[in-house]
C-alpha cells in the first residue's frame, strides 16, 4: 500500500476541480489545463503559482494512477478516524489501534501510515534501550597521538548490584501481569477497529514485581560509582567524542544498554601543534643559516631528531615537510599517517658583542641592494 497521512486531509478531486466519479480522461484533461496555467515557467517569481502547481501535481500523482486512486477512495471513505482525532492515534487518549479484518488489506494500509503505533497495541511497551551517558576525559598531547587504555570513573545509572537488573528481590522473579496476560496492553473492541491502551496494572510492561528488590525498589537500576575501561584509539583530536557501545545506562524490560559518549580534551604541547594528521613545529634559525644554507636538527614527537636541509637563501617563515613523521590514525579505508611540517623562524639577536656588531656593520656597508625599491 502507498497510502499517506495527507490523504485524510487533502481533497484531490477538489484540487483538480473534478467530480469524484470523474473518468481518467477527465482527470488528465483537468490536470493538463491547471499545469499549464500555474507552471513556474509561465509565472516566474510567483510563489503562489508555484505552490499551486505543486498541489495540482500531487493530486494528479494519486488520481492519475488507477491503483493509487482506488486506495485513496478507500481511505477517504473511512472518514476522520485515522486523522489523529480524539481517541485516535496521536490523540489525547493515547490509544493505538489495530484493524480487525485482516483480509481487507486495511491493516497494511494503516501500518504504513502510522508505523510502529499500530504494532505497539499488540506488544505493549516492550524492551527499551537505556540512555546514553556522557563523560569527560583529559589527555596529554602524546597520549592522544599514540592512543591509550585508561579507566573512567563515573557516577551514573547501572544495573542494580543486588538484583542484577531484574527489579525483583533475590530469590524471586517478576510475574506475568494478570490483568493483561503479560501483553502490556488492554484491548477495547469496536467492531472493525480494536483500540488498545497500555495496561495500568503493569504500566505497559507486561510483568509485575510482587517482591521488589530492597536496593533499587524494583526499578532494576541504581545510581552508583563505577569504573569503565576505555580504549582511546591513536590520533584522536581535541573535542572529539568517542562512543563506547553498551557502556551507558541499563535498558528497561530487557532492552539493551545505552552507549557511553566520551568527550575528549587534549592539552596543548609545548613544541608541537596539529593540523589534521600533520604535526607542526616552529624551529628557530640564525640569519646566517638562512642566507648560507645549513643542516638543522628538528625534534619529533617520538623523541628522536631528524635533519632538515636548508638551501642558501631560504626565506624566513618557510615551511619544510618531513614525510611520515606526523599523526597516525586508523580509518575504514586503512591507516593514514601525516607529515611533520617544520616552519623556520629567524632569531634576531638583541645583545651583540663588539665583534658581532662590527660584522653586521660591515655587512650593512657591503649591501648595495634596497629591499624597498619596489615600494
Short mmCIF file of the C-alpha atoms (twelve columns), coordinates in Angstrom:
data_MODEL
# 
_entry.id   MODEL 
# 
loop_
_atom_site.group_PDB 
_atom_site.id 
_atom_site.type_symbol 
_atom_site.label_atom_id 
_atom_site.label_alt_id 
_atom_site.label_comp_id 
_atom_site.label_asym_id 
_atom_site.label_seq_id 
_atom_site.Cartn_x 
_atom_site.Cartn_y 
_atom_site.Cartn_z 
_atom_site.pdbx_PDB_model_num 
ATOM 1   C CA . UNK A 1   0.000   0.000   0.000   1 
ATOM 2   C CA . UNK A 2   1.139   3.563   -0.696  1 
ATOM 3   C CA . UNK A 3   -1.293  5.497   1.482   1 
ATOM 4   C CA . UNK A 4   -0.059  8.739   3.023   1 
ATOM 5   C CA . UNK A 5   -1.301  10.685  6.033   1 
ATOM 6   C CA . UNK A 6   -2.101  13.646  3.716   1 
ATOM 7   C CA . UNK A 7   -4.814  11.562  2.039   1 
ATOM 8   C CA . UNK A 8   -7.062  12.201  5.053   1 
ATOM 9   C CA . UNK A 9   -6.537  15.940  4.800   1 
ATOM 10  C CA . UNK A 10  -6.438  16.658  1.055   1 
ATOM 11  C CA . UNK A 11  -9.447  16.509  -1.283  1 
ATOM 12  C CA . UNK A 12  -7.581  15.853  -4.510  1 
ATOM 13  C CA . UNK A 13  -10.802 15.893  -6.557  1 
ATOM 14  C CA . UNK A 14  -11.431 19.437  -5.368  1 
ATOM 15  C CA . UNK A 15  -7.828  20.409  -6.120  1 
ATOM 16  C CA . UNK A 16  -8.272  19.347  -9.758  1 
ATOM 17  C CA . UNK A 17  -11.838 20.659  -9.952  1 
ATOM 18  C CA . UNK A 18  -13.404 17.344  -10.982 1 
ATOM 19  C CA . UNK A 19  -16.183 15.170  -9.594  1 
ATOM 20  C CA . UNK A 20  -15.399 12.093  -7.527  1 
ATOM 21  C CA . UNK A 21  -16.784 9.889   -10.287 1 
ATOM 22  C CA . UNK A 22  -14.762 11.634  -13.000 1 
ATOM 23  C CA . UNK A 23  -13.235 9.429   -15.682 1 
ATOM 24  C CA . UNK A 24  -9.498  9.010   -16.079 1 
ATOM 25  C CA . UNK A 25  -9.643  11.087  -19.254 1 
ATOM 26  C CA . UNK A 26  -11.440 13.943  -17.433 1 
ATOM 27  C CA . UNK A 27  -8.867  13.893  -14.655 1 
ATOM 28  C CA . UNK A 28  -5.961  14.047  -17.115 1 
ATOM 29  C CA . UNK A 29  -7.599  16.888  -19.048 1 
ATOM 30  C CA . UNK A 30  -8.161  18.936  -15.867 1 
ATOM 31  C CA . UNK A 31  -4.595  18.344  -14.718 1 
ATOM 32  C CA . UNK A 32  -3.034  19.439  -18.014 1 
ATOM 33  C CA . UNK A 33  -5.083  22.628  -18.045 1 
ATOM 34  C CA . UNK A 34  -4.111  23.584  -14.497 1 
ATOM 35  C CA . UNK A 35  -0.472  22.550  -15.000 1 
ATOM 36  C CA . UNK A 36  -0.146  24.882  -17.999 1 
ATOM 37  C CA . UNK A 37  -1.844  27.684  -16.072 1 
ATOM 38  C CA . UNK A 38  0.333   27.501  -12.953 1 
ATOM 39  C CA . UNK A 39  3.627   26.183  -14.358 1 
ATOM 40  C CA . UNK A 40  6.608   28.139  -12.897 1 
ATOM 41  C CA . UNK A 41  7.886   28.886  -16.427 1 
ATOM 42  C CA . UNK A 42  4.640   30.735  -17.118 1 
ATOM 43  C CA . UNK A 43  4.750   32.577  -13.783 1 
ATOM 44  C CA . UNK A 44  8.387   33.414  -12.980 1 
ATOM 45  C CA . UNK A 45  8.851   34.659  -9.424  1 
ATOM 46  C CA . UNK A 46  5.235   33.923  -8.441  1 
ATOM 47  C CA . UNK A 47  5.493   31.710  -5.351  1 
ATOM 48  C CA . UNK A 48  1.720   31.336  -5.072  1 
ATOM 49  C CA . UNK A 49  1.519   29.881  -8.579  1 
ATOM 50  C CA . UNK A 50  4.457   27.603  -7.826  1 
ATOM 51  C CA . UNK A 51  2.716   26.257  -4.703  1 
ATOM 52  C CA . UNK A 52  -0.497  25.739  -6.679  1 
ATOM 53  C CA . UNK A 53  1.428   23.853  -9.361  1 
ATOM 54  C CA . UNK A 54  2.915   21.536  -6.725  1 
ATOM 55  C CA . UNK A 55  -0.527  20.928  -5.224  1 
ATOM 56  C CA . UNK A 56  -2.010  20.088  -8.626  1 
ATOM 57  C CA . UNK A 57  0.889   17.753  -9.410  1 
ATOM 58  C CA . UNK A 58  0.485   15.931  -6.077  1 
ATOM 59  C CA . UNK A 59  -3.217  15.454  -6.735  1 
ATOM 60  C CA . UNK A 60  -2.674  14.058  -10.222 1 
ATOM 61  C CA . UNK A 61  0.063   11.725  -8.933  1 
ATOM 62  C CA . UNK A 62  -2.632  9.976   -6.896  1 
ATOM 63  C CA . UNK A 63  -5.769  10.321  -9.034  1 
ATOM 64  C CA . UNK A 64  -3.910  9.728   -12.280 1 
ATOM 65  C CA . UNK A 65  -2.837  6.271   -11.089 1 
ATOM 66  C CA . UNK A 66  -5.702  3.775   -11.038 1 
ATOM 67  C CA . UNK A 67  -4.313  1.712   -8.143  1 
ATOM 68  C CA . UNK A 68  -3.473  4.748   -6.001  1 
ATOM 69  C CA . UNK A 69  -6.875  6.277   -6.738  1 
ATOM 70  C CA . UNK A 70  -8.630  3.118   -5.516  1 
ATOM 71  C CA . UNK A 71  -6.626  3.175   -2.277  1 
ATOM 72  C CA . UNK A 72  -7.252  6.910   -1.872  1 
ATOM 73  C CA . UNK A 73  -11.015 6.465   -2.268  1 
ATOM 74  C CA . UNK A 74  -10.983 3.606   0.264   1 
ATOM 75  C CA . UNK A 75  -9.102  5.710   2.813   1 
ATOM 76  C CA . UNK A 76  -11.412 8.700   2.293   1 
ATOM 77  C CA . UNK A 77  -14.445 6.520   2.990   1 
ATOM 78  C CA . UNK A 78  -13.056 5.769   6.460   1 
ATOM 79  C CA . UNK A 79  -13.622 9.412   7.414   1 
ATOM 80  C CA . UNK A 80  -11.591 11.314  10.034  1 
ATOM 81  C CA . UNK A 81  -10.978 8.273   12.277  1 
ATOM 82  C CA . UNK A 82  -7.377  7.911   11.128  1 
ATOM 83  C CA . UNK A 83  -6.535  11.594  11.064  1 
ATOM 84  C CA . UNK A 84  -5.405  11.774  14.698  1 
ATOM 85  C CA . UNK A 85  -8.717  12.852  16.256  1 
ATOM 86  C CA . UNK A 86  -9.778  12.278  19.837  1 
ATOM 87  C CA . UNK A 87  -9.144  8.705   20.801  1 
ATOM 88  C CA . UNK A 88  -7.260  8.063   17.547  1 
ATOM 89  C CA . UNK A 89  -3.501  7.758   17.029  1 
ATOM 90  C CA . UNK A 90  -1.781  10.793  18.441  1 
ATOM 91  C CA . UNK A 91  -4.972  11.995  20.119  1 
ATOM 92  C CA . UNK A 92  -5.238  12.973  23.758  1 
ATOM 93  C CA . UNK A 93  -6.358  9.498   24.800  1 
ATOM 94  C CA . UNK A 94  -3.021  7.964   23.851  1 
ATOM 95  C CA . UNK A 95  -4.742  4.948   22.227  1 
ATOM 96  C CA . UNK A 96  -3.420  2.833   19.393  1 
ATOM 97  C CA . UNK A 97  -5.497  0.733   17.048  1 
ATOM 98  C CA . UNK A 98  -5.486  -2.472  15.062  1 
ATOM 99  C CA . UNK A 99  -7.670  -3.276  12.073  1 
ATOM 100 C CA . UNK A 100 -9.859  -6.293  12.727  1 
ATOM 101 C CA . UNK A 101 -10.378 -7.546  9.148   1 
ATOM 102 C CA . UNK A 102 -7.013  -8.898  8.071   1 
ATOM 103 C CA . UNK A 103 -8.293  -9.810  4.597   1 
ATOM 104 C CA . UNK A 104 -9.383  -6.260  3.813   1 
ATOM 105 C CA . UNK A 105 -5.805  -5.018  3.417   1 
ATOM 106 C CA . UNK A 106 -6.506  -2.122  5.781   1 
ATOM 107 C CA . UNK A 107 -4.047  -3.478  8.335   1 
ATOM 108 C CA . UNK A 108 -1.177  -2.920  5.918   1 
ATOM 109 C CA . UNK A 109 -2.668  0.424   4.952   1 
ATOM 110 C CA . UNK A 110 -2.674  1.793   8.495   1 
ATOM 111 C CA . UNK A 111 0.613   0.097   9.331   1 
ATOM 112 C CA . UNK A 112 2.391   2.107   6.629   1 
ATOM 113 C CA . UNK A 113 0.731   5.374   7.609   1 
ATOM 114 C CA . UNK A 114 1.374   5.161   11.336  1 
ATOM 115 C CA . UNK A 115 4.445   2.940   11.529  1 
ATOM 116 C CA . UNK A 116 5.002   1.311   14.913  1 
ATOM 117 C CA . UNK A 117 1.998   2.866   16.599  1 
ATOM 118 C CA . UNK A 118 -0.364  0.207   15.301  1 
ATOM 119 C CA . UNK A 119 2.024   -2.527  16.409  1 
ATOM 120 C CA . UNK A 120 2.619   -1.327  19.958  1 
ATOM 121 C CA . UNK A 121 -1.017  -2.061  20.704  1 
ATOM 122 C CA . UNK A 122 -0.213  -5.734  20.236  1 
ATOM 123 C CA . UNK A 123 3.061   -5.949  22.105  1 
ATOM 124 C CA . UNK A 124 2.835   -3.380  24.905  1 
ATOM 125 C CA . UNK A 125 5.781   -1.250  25.908  1 
ATOM 126 C CA . UNK A 126 8.408   -3.872  25.135  1 
ATOM 127 C CA . UNK A 127 12.173  -3.573  25.669  1 
ATOM 128 C CA . UNK A 128 13.512  -0.049  25.935  1 
ATOM 129 C CA . UNK A 129 17.087  0.985   25.205  1 
ATOM 130 C CA . UNK A 130 18.989  2.642   28.026  1 
ATOM 131 C CA . UNK A 131 20.013  6.281   27.904  1 
ATOM 132 C CA . UNK A 132 23.411  7.415   26.645  1 
ATOM 133 C CA . UNK A 133 25.837  8.642   29.303  1 
ATOM 134 C CA . UNK A 134 28.385  11.414  28.740  1 
ATOM 135 C CA . UNK A 135 31.822  11.518  30.368  1 
ATOM 136 C CA . UNK A 136 34.804  13.869  30.120  1 
ATOM 137 C CA . UNK A 137 38.405  12.758  29.649  1 
ATOM 138 C CA . UNK A 138 41.522  14.940  29.513  1 
ATOM 139 C CA . UNK A 139 44.506  13.547  27.589  1 
ATOM 140 C CA . UNK A 140 48.050  14.705  27.070  1 
ATOM 141 C CA . UNK A 141 49.064  15.573  23.515  1 
ATOM 142 C CA . UNK A 142 51.275  12.478  23.361  1 
ATOM 143 C CA . UNK A 143 48.551  10.083  24.617  1 
ATOM 144 C CA . UNK A 144 46.092  11.488  22.103  1 
ATOM 145 C CA . UNK A 145 48.578  10.905  19.290  1 
ATOM 146 C CA . UNK A 146 49.629  7.394   20.343  1 
ATOM 147 C CA . UNK A 147 46.395  6.057   21.856  1 
ATOM 148 C CA . UNK A 148 45.862  4.873   25.406  1 
ATOM 149 C CA . UNK A 149 43.848  2.447   27.521  1 
ATOM 150 C CA . UNK A 150 42.552  4.138   30.646  1 
ATOM 151 C CA . UNK A 151 39.931  3.794   33.369  1 
ATOM 152 C CA . UNK A 152 36.986  6.177   33.548  1 
ATOM 153 C CA . UNK A 153 35.457  6.805   36.954  1 
ATOM 154 C CA . UNK A 154 31.736  7.529   36.612  1 
ATOM 155 C CA . UNK A 155 28.706  8.008   38.798  1 
ATOM 156 C CA . UNK A 156 25.659  7.007   36.765  1 
ATOM 157 C CA . UNK A 157 22.757  4.593   36.496  1 
ATOM 158 C CA . UNK A 158 23.912  0.994   36.352  1 
ATOM 159 C CA . UNK A 159 22.274  -2.438  36.700  1 
ATOM 160 C CA . UNK A 160 21.344  -2.984  40.320  1 
ATOM 161 C CA . UNK A 161 24.130  -4.816  42.122  1 
ATOM 162 C CA . UNK A 162 21.603  -6.777  44.195  1 
ATOM 163 C CA . UNK A 163 19.017  -7.976  41.660  1 
ATOM 164 C CA . UNK A 164 21.255  -7.615  38.579  1 
ATOM 165 C CA . UNK A 165 18.605  -5.577  36.794  1 
ATOM 166 C CA . UNK A 166 15.520  -7.733  37.275  1 
ATOM 167 C CA . UNK A 167 13.959  -5.404  39.870  1 
ATOM 168 C CA . UNK A 168 12.841  -8.386  41.945  1 
ATOM 169 C CA . UNK A 169 14.082  -9.380  45.382  1 
ATOM 170 C CA . UNK A 170 16.796  -12.068 45.204  1 
ATOM 171 C CA . UNK A 171 15.126  -15.484 45.136  1 
ATOM 172 C CA . UNK A 172 12.028  -14.140 43.379  1 
ATOM 173 C CA . UNK A 173 11.219  -13.148 39.819  1 
ATOM 174 C CA . UNK A 174 8.780   -10.780 38.045  1 
ATOM 175 C CA . UNK A 175 5.377   -12.353 37.364  1 
ATOM 176 C CA . UNK A 176 3.192   -12.030 34.282  1 
ATOM 177 C CA . UNK A 177 0.502   -9.365  34.768  1 
ATOM 178 C CA . UNK A 178 -2.858  -10.972 35.480  1 
ATOM 179 C CA . UNK A 179 -4.785  -8.033  34.016  1 
ATOM 180 C CA . UNK A 180 -3.289  -8.096  30.513  1 
ATOM 181 C CA . UNK A 181 -1.878  -11.626 30.464  1 
ATOM 182 C CA . UNK A 182 1.636   -10.336 30.012  1 
ATOM 183 C CA . UNK A 183 0.858   -8.374  26.829  1 
ATOM 184 C CA . UNK A 184 1.218   -4.931  28.413  1 
ATOM 185 C CA . UNK A 185 -1.951  -3.614  26.733  1 
ATOM 186 C CA . UNK A 186 -5.713  -3.892  27.097  1 
ATOM 187 C CA . UNK A 187 -7.960  -4.015  24.011  1 
ATOM 188 C CA . UNK A 188 -11.334 -2.372  23.515  1 
ATOM 189 C CA . UNK A 189 -13.039 -3.980  20.533  1 
ATOM 190 C CA . UNK A 190 -15.109 -1.522  18.472  1 
ATOM 191 C CA . UNK A 191 -16.275 -3.686  15.574  1 
ATOM 192 C CA . UNK A 192 -13.924 -3.104  12.651  1 
ATOM 193 C CA . UNK A 193 -11.324 -1.478  14.902  1 
ATOM 194 C CA . UNK A 194 -9.683  -2.752  18.062  1 
ATOM 195 C CA . UNK A 195 -8.385  0.133   20.197  1 
ATOM 196 C CA . UNK A 196 -5.546  -0.612  22.609  1 
ATOM 197 C CA . UNK A 197 -4.209  1.271   25.614  1 
ATOM 198 C CA . UNK A 198 -1.324  0.494   27.998  1 
ATOM 199 C CA . UNK A 199 -2.258  -1.719  30.912  1 
ATOM 200 C CA . UNK A 200 -2.427  0.391   34.078  1 
ATOM 201 C CA . UNK A 201 -1.784  -2.536  36.390  1 
ATOM 202 C CA . UNK A 202 1.702   -3.187  34.983  1 
ATOM 203 C CA . UNK A 203 2.198   0.222   33.317  1 
ATOM 204 C CA . UNK A 204 2.595   -1.479  29.973  1 
ATOM 205 C CA . UNK A 205 5.496   -3.720  30.998  1 
ATOM 206 C CA . UNK A 206 3.576   -6.990  30.906  1 
ATOM 207 C CA . UNK A 207 5.027   -8.076  34.258  1 
ATOM 208 C CA . UNK A 208 4.572   -7.091  37.883  1 
ATOM 209 C CA . UNK A 209 7.053   -7.321  40.721  1 
ATOM 210 C CA . UNK A 210 5.406   -8.694  43.853  1 
ATOM 211 C CA . UNK A 211 8.624   -8.604  45.920  1 
ATOM 212 C CA . UNK A 212 10.685  -5.527  44.900  1 
ATOM 213 C CA . UNK A 213 14.440  -5.517  45.308  1 
ATOM 214 C CA . UNK A 214 15.329  -3.714  48.558  1 
ATOM 215 C CA . UNK A 215 18.241  -1.903  46.893  1 
ATOM 216 C CA . UNK A 216 16.628  -0.440  43.768  1 
ATOM 217 C CA . UNK A 217 12.971  -0.564  44.847  1 
ATOM 218 C CA . UNK A 218 12.025  -2.587  41.760  1 
ATOM 219 C CA . UNK A 219 13.491  -0.268  39.109  1 
ATOM 220 C CA . UNK A 220 16.316  -2.660  38.209  1 
ATOM 221 C CA . UNK A 221 18.941  0.092   38.278  1 
ATOM 222 C CA . UNK A 222 20.767  2.177   40.837  1 
ATOM 223 C CA . UNK A 223 22.951  5.247   40.702  1 
ATOM 224 C CA . UNK A 224 26.398  4.340   41.903  1 
ATOM 225 C CA . UNK A 225 30.086  4.866   41.177  1 
ATOM 226 C CA . UNK A 226 31.505  2.534   38.579  1 
ATOM 227 C CA . UNK A 227 34.669  2.111   36.556  1 
ATOM 228 C CA . UNK A 228 34.802  1.647   32.799  1 
ATOM 229 C CA . UNK A 229 37.867  0.538   30.880  1 
ATOM 230 C CA . UNK A 230 38.167  2.657   27.739  1 
ATOM 231 C CA . UNK A 231 40.488  2.158   24.778  1 
ATOM 232 C CA . UNK A 232 41.188  5.534   23.184  1 
ATOM 233 C CA . UNK A 233 42.497  4.989   19.646  1 
ATOM 234 C CA . UNK A 234 45.616  6.676   18.318  1 
ATOM 235 C CA . UNK A 235 45.195  10.004  16.594  1 
ATOM 236 C CA . UNK A 236 42.172  11.401  18.449  1 
ATOM 237 C CA . UNK A 237 41.813  15.165  18.479  1 
ATOM 238 C CA . UNK A 238 40.672  17.823  20.919  1 
ATOM 239 C CA . UNK A 239 36.861  17.971  21.422  1 
ATOM 240 C CA . UNK A 240 36.363  14.664  19.638  1 
ATOM 241 C CA . UNK A 241 33.730  12.297  21.060  1 
ATOM 242 C CA . UNK A 242 34.350  8.547   21.341  1 
ATOM 243 C CA . UNK A 243 31.321  6.229   21.515  1 
ATOM 244 C CA . UNK A 244 31.619  3.089   23.641  1 
ATOM 245 C CA . UNK A 245 28.776  0.752   22.713  1 
ATOM 246 C CA . UNK A 246 26.682  -0.673  25.547  1 
ATOM 247 C CA . UNK A 247 28.549  1.108   28.353  1 
ATOM 248 C CA . UNK A 248 25.826  3.645   29.148  1 
ATOM 249 C CA . UNK A 249 22.706  3.408   31.307  1 
ATOM 250 C CA . UNK A 250 20.980  -0.003  31.531  1 
ATOM 251 C CA . UNK A 251 17.934  -0.745  29.379  1 
ATOM 252 C CA . UNK A 252 14.435  -1.455  30.687  1 
ATOM 253 C CA . UNK A 253 12.270  -4.516  30.197  1 
ATOM 254 C CA . UNK A 254 15.184  -6.461  28.772  1 
ATOM 255 C CA . UNK A 255 16.282  -3.694  26.407  1 
ATOM 256 C CA . UNK A 256 19.955  -3.065  25.549  1 
ATOM 257 C CA . UNK A 257 22.110  -0.632  27.484  1 
ATOM 258 C CA . UNK A 258 22.831  2.797   26.068  1 
ATOM 259 C CA . UNK A 259 26.241  3.998   24.962  1 
ATOM 260 C CA . UNK A 260 28.968  5.905   26.790  1 
ATOM 261 C CA . UNK A 261 29.987  9.093   24.983  1 
ATOM 262 C CA . UNK A 262 33.485  10.197  25.996  1 
ATOM 263 C CA . UNK A 263 34.241  13.847  25.224  1 
ATOM 264 C CA . UNK A 264 37.994  14.289  24.828  1 
ATOM 265 C CA . UNK A 265 40.039  17.312  25.831  1 
ATOM 266 C CA . UNK A 266 43.661  17.314  24.637  1 
ATOM 267 C CA . UNK A 267 46.175  19.537  26.423  1 
ATOM 268 C CA . UNK A 268 48.491  21.613  24.207  1 
ATOM 269 C CA . UNK A 269 52.100  20.532  23.654  1 
ATOM 270 C CA . UNK A 270 54.934  22.952  24.417  1 
ATOM 271 C CA . UNK A 271 56.541  22.340  20.995  1 
ATOM 272 C CA . UNK A 272 54.127  20.685  18.615  1 
ATOM 273 C CA . UNK A 273 50.837  21.692  17.112  1 
ATOM 274 C CA . UNK A 274 48.471  19.760  14.894  1 
ATOM 275 C CA . UNK A 275 46.733  20.309  11.563  1 
ATOM 276 C CA . UNK A 276 44.675  17.260  10.671  1 
ATOM 277 C CA . UNK A 277 47.124  14.351  10.659  1 
ATOM 278 C CA . UNK A 278 50.124  16.658  10.237  1 
ATOM 279 C CA . UNK A 279 52.301  17.695  13.159  1 
ATOM 280 C CA . UNK A 280 53.585  21.261  13.143  1 
ATOM 281 C CA . UNK A 281 56.677  22.652  14.810  1 
ATOM 282 C CA . UNK A 282 58.473  26.031  14.716  1 
ATOM 283 C CA . UNK A 283 62.269  25.885  14.678  1 
ATOM 284 C CA . UNK A 284 64.439  28.981  15.355  1 
ATOM 285 C CA . UNK A 285 67.371  29.591  12.980  1 
ATOM 286 C CA . UNK A 286 70.042  32.260  12.550  1 
ATOM 287 C CA . UNK A 287 70.195  34.780  9.743   1 
ATOM 288 C CA . UNK A 288 73.407  33.179  8.529   1 
ATOM 289 C CA . UNK A 289 71.769  29.726  8.289   1 
ATOM 290 C CA . UNK A 290 69.060  31.124  6.054   1 
ATOM 291 C CA . UNK A 291 71.475  33.085  3.859   1 
ATOM 292 C CA . UNK A 292 74.232  30.492  3.532   1 
ATOM 293 C CA . UNK A 293 72.157  27.322  3.937   1 
ATOM 294 C CA . UNK A 294 72.541  24.735  6.695   1 
ATOM 295 C CA . UNK A 295 71.504  21.320  8.012   1 
ATOM 296 C CA . UNK A 296 69.391  21.782  11.146  1 
ATOM 297 C CA . UNK A 297 68.219  19.218  13.701  1 
ATOM 298 C CA . UNK A 298 64.457  19.064  14.243  1 
ATOM 299 C CA . UNK A 299 62.748  17.254  17.168  1 
ATOM 300 C CA . UNK A 300 59.968  14.684  16.582  1 
ATOM 301 C CA . UNK A 301 57.111  13.525  18.793  1 
ATOM 302 C CA . UNK A 302 58.776  10.108  19.123  1 
ATOM 303 C CA . UNK A 303 61.738  11.732  20.888  1 
ATOM 304 C CA . UNK A 304 64.382  11.341  18.204  1 
ATOM 305 C CA . UNK A 305 65.572  14.040  15.797  1 
ATOM 306 C CA . UNK A 306 65.551  14.397  12.033  1 
ATOM 307 C CA . UNK A 307 67.763  16.567  9.818   1 
ATOM 308 C CA . UNK A 308 66.229  19.214  7.576   1 
ATOM 309 C CA . UNK A 309 68.470  20.779  4.881   1 
ATOM 310 C CA . UNK A 310 68.010  24.494  4.256   1 
ATOM 311 C CA . UNK A 311 69.104  25.760  0.868   1 
ATOM 312 C CA . UNK A 312 71.083  29.027  0.618   1 
ATOM 313 C CA . UNK A 313 68.664  31.937  0.542   1 
ATOM 314 C CA . UNK A 314 65.887  30.142  2.406   1 
ATOM 315 C CA . UNK A 315 63.226  32.738  3.314   1 
ATOM 316 C CA . UNK A 316 62.182  33.359  6.878   1 
ATOM 317 C CA . UNK A 317 58.868  31.628  7.736   1 
ATOM 318 C CA . UNK A 318 59.215  28.993  5.029   1 
ATOM 319 C CA . UNK A 319 57.676  25.554  5.620   1 
ATOM 320 C CA . UNK A 320 59.505  22.258  5.128   1 
ATOM 321 C CA . UNK A 321 57.843  18.829  5.052   1 
ATOM 322 C CA . UNK A 322 59.239  15.668  6.641   1 
ATOM 323 C CA . UNK A 323 57.246  12.757  5.229   1 
ATOM 324 C CA . UNK A 324 55.636  10.186  7.517   1 
ATOM 325 C CA . UNK A 325 56.524  11.775  10.860  1 
ATOM 326 C CA . UNK A 326 53.053  13.085  11.737  1 
ATOM 327 C CA . UNK A 327 49.979  11.583  13.434  1 
ATOM 328 C CA . UNK A 328 48.795  8.074   12.544  1 
ATOM 329 C CA . UNK A 329 45.063  7.330   12.525  1 
ATOM 330 C CA . UNK A 330 43.123  4.238   11.524  1 
ATOM 331 C CA . UNK A 331 40.003  4.643   9.407   1 
ATOM 332 C CA . UNK A 332 37.742  2.295   7.471   1 
ATOM 333 C CA . UNK A 333 39.877  2.873   4.392   1 
ATOM 334 C CA . UNK A 334 43.044  1.930   6.290   1 
ATOM 335 C CA . UNK A 335 45.874  3.512   8.263   1 
ATOM 336 C CA . UNK A 336 46.798  7.101   7.447   1 
ATOM 337 C CA . UNK A 337 49.975  8.856   8.641   1 
ATOM 338 C CA . UNK A 338 50.561  12.573  8.323   1 
ATOM 339 C CA . UNK A 339 53.774  14.553  7.948   1 
ATOM 340 C CA . UNK A 340 55.893  16.808  10.144  1 
ATOM 341 C CA . UNK A 341 55.650  20.416  8.959   1 
ATOM 342 C CA . UNK A 342 58.704  22.481  10.002  1 
ATOM 343 C CA . UNK A 343 58.488  26.280  9.941   1 
ATOM 344 C CA . UNK A 344 61.810  28.117  10.241  1 
ATOM 345 C CA . UNK A 345 61.866  31.452  12.068  1 
ATOM 346 C CA . UNK A 346 64.923  33.678  12.176  1 
ATOM 347 C CA . UNK A 347 66.049  34.816  15.612  1 
ATOM 348 C CA . UNK A 348 67.155  38.474  15.791  1 
ATOM 349 C CA . UNK A 349 69.914  38.902  18.412  1 
ATOM 350 C CA . UNK A 350 69.341  41.740  20.863  1 
ATOM 351 C CA . UNK A 351 72.628  41.668  22.794  1 
ATOM 352 C CA . UNK A 352 75.562  41.823  20.349  1 
ATOM 353 C CA . UNK A 353 79.229  41.662  21.233  1 
ATOM 354 C CA . UNK A 354 81.558  44.270  19.760  1 
ATOM 355 C CA . UNK A 355 82.810  41.717  17.251  1 
ATOM 356 C CA . UNK A 356 79.291  40.766  16.178  1 
ATOM 357 C CA . UNK A 357 78.230  44.392  15.822  1 
ATOM 358 C CA . UNK A 358 81.297  45.135  13.698  1 
ATOM 359 C CA . UNK A 359 80.499  42.171  11.455  1 
ATOM 360 C CA . UNK A 360 76.915  43.327  10.972  1 
ATOM 361 C CA . UNK A 361 78.069  46.854  10.196  1 
ATOM 362 C CA . UNK A 362 80.477  45.533  7.550   1 
ATOM 363 C CA . UNK A 363 77.597  43.515  6.054   1 
ATOM 364 C CA . UNK A 364 75.390  46.606  6.007   1 
ATOM 365 C CA . UNK A 365 78.091  48.639  4.331   1 
ATOM 366 C CA . UNK A 366 78.655  45.970  1.708   1 
ATOM 367 C CA . UNK A 367 74.946  45.647  0.935   1 
ATOM 368 C CA . UNK A 368 74.075  47.608  -2.205  1 
ATOM 369 C CA . UNK A 369 70.529  46.418  -2.904  1 
ATOM 370 C CA . UNK A 370 67.457  48.132  -1.449  1 
ATOM 371 C CA . UNK A 371 64.709  45.717  -0.406  1 
ATOM 372 C CA . UNK A 372 62.184  48.585  -0.510  1 
ATOM 373 C CA . UNK A 373 62.942  49.716  -4.024  1 
ATOM 374 C CA . UNK A 374 59.721  48.183  -5.325  1 
ATOM 375 C CA . UNK A 375 57.740  50.373  -2.961  1 
# 
